[in-house]
Amino acid sequence: MFPRGYSWSCQNCAPGFFMLPEEQRSTFITVYADAFRLAQEGRITQGYVILDLGLDHAEQERRRGSFWAEEVVGLYREALRGYVDRFGYPELWPVPDSESTLAVLARAVLAGRALL
């Protein structure tokens, strides 16, 4: 699931991670893996963008009162910090090719891991 040389470990996760619905845990781990895979392929901005979209979605759910959202917001913030530490802050201008970014998101949607 994870690109060679990248992994995600929950050794420092708050106990609340394990209380999350399976769909939320699975979606986060998949988005995390996809972001790091994209970075490994040289598409650092696209990886950052999908992590940021995941954070936006979690923040929207927190505002709606979803019980799991606060924990997921923290996971995405931590993932973004780690991503920037490892790859640097991406150059967001020019915006990445929208077709390829949308293709990444479309694959997530078709696989049942919709972010939006």
Backbone bond lengths (Angstrom), bond angles and torsions (degrees), N, CA, C in turn:
res aa  C-N    CA-C-N  psi(-1)  N-CA   C-N-CA  omega(-1)  CA-C   N-CA-C  phi
1 M - - - 1.451 - - 1.527 111.06 -
2 F 1.334 117.28 -40.18 1.454 120.40 -178.07 1.517 110.16 -95.14
3 P 1.331 116.52 144.22 1.462 119.34 176.08 1.523 110.08 -60.84
4 R 1.303 116.11 152.36 1.454 120.37 178.87 1.528 110.04 -55.59
5 G 1.304 116.34 133.67 1.457 121.49 178.80 1.510 114.15 88.33
6 Y 1.331 118.51 -2.24 1.460 122.25 -179.53 1.508 108.57 -126.31
7 S 1.275 115.42 141.51 1.457 118.80 175.84 1.514 108.43 -151.38
8 W 1.276 114.04 165.06 1.455 120.36 175.77 1.507 106.63 -128.18
9 S 1.301 115.66 128.96 1.452 120.59 -178.54 1.508 108.64 -124.85
10 C 1.283 114.89 143.15 1.458 119.69 -179.16 1.527 111.53 -102.29
11 Q 1.310 117.65 24.01 1.452 119.85 -177.97 1.523 111.91 -64.32
12 N 1.322 117.74 -25.53 1.461 120.51 178.97 1.523 112.68 -107.19
13 C 1.326 116.70 11.35 1.462 120.00 -178.93 1.521 110.29 -68.74
14 A 1.303 113.74 145.39 1.462 118.77 172.43 1.521 108.06 -66.67
15 P 1.324 117.01 150.92 1.469 119.24 179.35 1.527 112.74 -54.35
16 G 1.324 117.86 -25.42 1.452 121.57 -179.87 1.516 113.81 -62.82
17 F 1.339 117.65 -21.86 1.461 120.33 179.38 1.519 110.48 -57.28
18 F 1.310 116.16 -40.40 1.455 120.71 -176.26 1.524 112.14 -76.79
19 M 1.329 116.97 -10.99 1.453 121.42 176.95 1.533 111.81 -91.38
20 L 1.313 116.49 -7.58 1.465 120.37 -179.91 1.525 109.83 -67.14
21 P 1.331 116.50 149.50 1.460 118.86 172.52 1.529 109.62 -59.54
22 E 1.318 116.20 144.65 1.467 121.53 -177.88 1.533 111.43 -52.75
23 E 1.318 117.61 -39.93 1.469 120.90 -179.58 1.525 111.11 -60.08
24 Q 1.314 117.74 -40.41 1.467 120.87 -178.71 1.526 110.78 -70.41
25 R 1.335 117.11 -42.55 1.479 120.10 177.41 1.522 110.03 -61.82
26 S 1.327 116.32 -47.98 1.458 121.33 -177.64 1.523 111.53 -62.51
27 T 1.332 116.46 -43.80 1.468 120.09 179.59 1.518 110.81 -61.88
28 F 1.334 117.29 -45.55 1.459 119.58 -179.70 1.527 110.91 -60.62
29 I 1.319 117.06 -48.57 1.460 120.33 -177.06 1.529 110.24 -62.46
30 T 1.322 117.60 -39.14 1.466 121.32 179.78 1.526 111.28 -67.36
31 V 1.331 116.91 -45.15 1.468 120.14 178.85 1.526 109.81 -62.39
32 Y 1.329 116.76 -42.72 1.460 121.56 177.79 1.533 110.35 -57.51
33 A 1.326 116.11 -49.76 1.466 120.10 -179.58 1.526 111.25 -62.60
34 D 1.333 116.96 -42.31 1.474 120.46 179.04 1.529 111.07 -62.39
35 A 1.330 116.70 -41.54 1.470 120.18 -179.29 1.529 110.95 -62.24
36 F 1.323 116.46 -45.38 1.461 119.14 -179.29 1.525 111.37 -71.11
37 R 1.326 118.14 -31.98 1.463 120.89 175.23 1.529 109.64 -63.91
38 L 1.332 116.21 -44.58 1.465 119.85 178.28 1.524 110.95 -60.56
39 A 1.321 116.61 -42.70 1.469 119.78 179.12 1.521 110.54 -62.54
40 Q 1.326 116.31 -41.00 1.456 120.16 179.08 1.525 110.95 -63.21
41 E 1.323 116.43 -30.25 1.470 121.14 177.41 1.525 111.96 -82.56
42 G 1.329 117.20 1.92 1.456 120.79 179.66 1.513 114.14 91.05
43 R 1.318 117.56 5.32 1.466 121.64 -179.22 1.528 109.61 -103.04
44 I 1.320 114.11 63.44 1.459 121.71 -173.75 1.526 111.56 -63.19
45 T 1.302 117.64 -42.19 1.461 120.11 -178.96 1.521 110.82 -63.49
46 Q 1.318 117.70 -42.57 1.457 120.10 -179.74 1.528 111.54 -63.68
47 G 1.317 116.69 -40.08 1.458 119.60 176.80 1.515 111.39 -61.57
48 Y 1.320 115.53 -42.72 1.459 120.16 178.03 1.528 110.66 -62.47
49 V 1.332 115.65 -42.36 1.462 120.58 -177.48 1.523 110.86 -61.68
50 I 1.339 119.44 -43.05 1.464 118.30 -178.19 1.521 111.60 -70.61
51 L 1.331 118.20 -32.40 1.468 119.37 173.56 1.525 110.27 -65.51
52 D 1.319 116.27 -41.49 1.461 120.69 -179.85 1.531 110.85 -65.95
53 L 1.330 117.74 -38.21 1.470 120.82 175.99 1.529 110.48 -63.47
54 G 1.324 116.57 -39.98 1.459 119.91 176.65 1.521 111.62 -61.50
55 L 1.346 116.46 -41.53 1.463 120.77 176.94 1.523 110.58 -63.41
56 D 1.322 117.40 -44.04 1.467 120.58 178.49 1.525 111.32 -58.60
57 H 1.327 116.21 -44.40 1.459 120.88 179.92 1.537 110.36 -62.57
58 A 1.317 116.76 -44.78 1.469 120.30 179.62 1.526 111.08 -63.42
59 E 1.332 117.07 -39.16 1.469 119.69 178.16 1.527 111.33 -66.16
60 Q 1.333 117.28 -37.10 1.472 120.10 175.85 1.526 110.43 -63.32
61 E 1.314 116.56 -42.81 1.462 120.46 179.38 1.536 111.20 -66.39
62 R 1.320 116.78 -34.49 1.467 119.61 176.35 1.514 110.03 -63.41
63 R 1.335 116.99 -42.75 1.467 119.87 177.89 1.530 111.70 -64.29
64 R 1.324 117.02 -29.88 1.470 121.06 177.02 1.531 112.35 -78.23
65 G 1.325 116.50 -10.61 1.454 120.13 177.74 1.517 115.62 93.18
66 S 1.319 118.15 15.54 1.469 120.46 177.68 1.525 109.50 -62.99
67 F 1.324 115.91 129.24 1.462 120.58 -174.05 1.527 112.88 -62.76
68 W 1.295 118.11 -26.49 1.453 122.60 -175.32 1.525 113.77 -89.95
69 A 1.311 117.27 -13.24 1.465 121.10 -166.73 1.525 113.95 -66.21
70 E 1.316 118.37 -37.80 1.478 120.20 -178.08 1.529 110.78 -59.13
71 E 1.312 116.31 -43.65 1.468 120.95 179.28 1.531 110.53 -64.44
72 V 1.326 117.45 -41.22 1.463 121.22 -178.29 1.525 110.76 -69.92
73 V 1.322 117.93 -37.06 1.470 120.94 174.73 1.530 109.00 -56.90
74 G 1.315 117.02 -45.73 1.466 120.67 178.78 1.519 112.70 -62.19
75 L 1.325 116.64 -39.54 1.464 120.16 178.68 1.527 111.13 -63.06
76 Y 1.331 116.61 -45.07 1.465 119.29 179.97 1.528 111.44 -67.10
77 R 1.314 117.53 -38.56 1.474 119.04 178.05 1.521 110.68 -62.97
78 E 1.324 116.18 -43.28 1.462 119.90 177.99 1.526 110.81 -64.11
79 A 1.334 116.68 -41.20 1.466 120.61 178.81 1.527 111.08 -62.99
80 L 1.325 117.11 -42.52 1.469 120.31 178.81 1.521 111.24 -64.26
81 R 1.341 116.95 -40.67 1.477 119.27 177.29 1.530 110.37 -61.16
82 G 1.326 116.40 -45.99 1.464 119.98 178.85 1.515 112.70 -63.43
83 Y 1.314 116.33 -37.58 1.463 121.72 179.29 1.526 109.94 -64.09
84 V 1.316 116.26 -47.76 1.473 120.42 -179.82 1.530 110.25 -66.20
85 D 1.326 117.91 -38.65 1.470 120.36 177.17 1.527 110.93 -60.22
86 R 1.318 116.07 -39.00 1.462 120.14 -175.94 1.528 113.07 -81.78
87 F 1.331 117.34 -40.62 1.468 120.81 -172.21 1.523 114.09 -113.84
88 G 1.323 117.61 -6.16 1.454 120.64 -175.76 1.520 110.46 84.13
89 Y 1.301 115.08 165.52 1.462 119.36 178.98 1.514 107.76 -75.74
90 P 1.330 117.67 124.72 1.471 118.90 -175.15 1.520 112.56 -69.64
91 E 1.300 113.86 151.86 1.460 121.13 173.54 1.516 106.71 -78.63
92 L 1.322 117.02 108.94 1.458 119.92 -175.38 1.521 113.19 -85.94
93 W 1.308 117.42 -7.32 1.461 119.78 176.43 1.504 108.18 -123.93
94 P 1.268 120.41 125.92 1.459 124.51 3.96 1.528 110.71 -72.63
95 V 1.300 114.71 155.36 1.456 121.20 177.57 1.522 108.37 -62.64
96 P 1.339 117.81 140.61 1.465 118.53 179.93 1.529 110.94 -59.12
97 D 1.294 115.16 155.18 1.456 121.75 178.45 1.527 108.85 -48.53
98 S 1.327 116.54 118.18 1.459 120.44 -174.21 1.520 111.73 -64.38
99 E 1.322 118.01 -31.22 1.465 119.50 179.64 1.512 111.17 -63.06
100 S 1.330 117.64 -45.02 1.456 118.89 -177.70 1.523 111.45 -73.62
101 T 1.330 118.81 -34.78 1.453 120.68 176.35 1.522 109.86 -66.02
102 L 1.324 116.58 -42.96 1.466 119.85 178.14 1.523 111.13 -65.89
103 A 1.301 117.88 -31.79 1.465 120.16 177.87 1.518 110.68 -64.27
104 V 1.330 116.95 -40.10 1.470 120.72 176.94 1.516 109.61 -62.31
105 L 1.324 116.83 -45.85 1.462 120.28 179.97 1.522 111.01 -67.05
106 A 1.327 117.49 -38.05 1.464 120.55 179.12 1.522 110.80 -63.09
107 R 1.339 117.48 -40.41 1.458 119.85 177.51 1.522 110.21 -61.22
108 A 1.328 117.42 -40.02 1.464 120.81 178.22 1.518 111.12 -63.77
109 V 1.325 116.29 -42.39 1.466 120.35 179.62 1.519 110.54 -64.98
110 L 1.338 116.34 -47.05 1.456 120.12 -178.34 1.525 111.67 -65.36
111 A 1.311 116.52 -26.99 1.463 119.80 178.29 1.522 111.35 -86.07
112 G 1.336 116.82 3.85 1.455 120.33 178.31 1.511 114.11 82.64
113 R 1.319 116.40 18.81 1.461 120.59 -178.61 1.528 109.61 -115.62
114 A 1.306 117.24 46.03 1.461 121.23 -176.32 1.516 111.07 -59.62
115 L 1.310 115.47 135.78 1.461 121.39 178.37 1.522 110.99 -91.58
116 L 1.303 116.52 -28.24 1.457 120.27 -172.74 1.500 111.05 -108.46
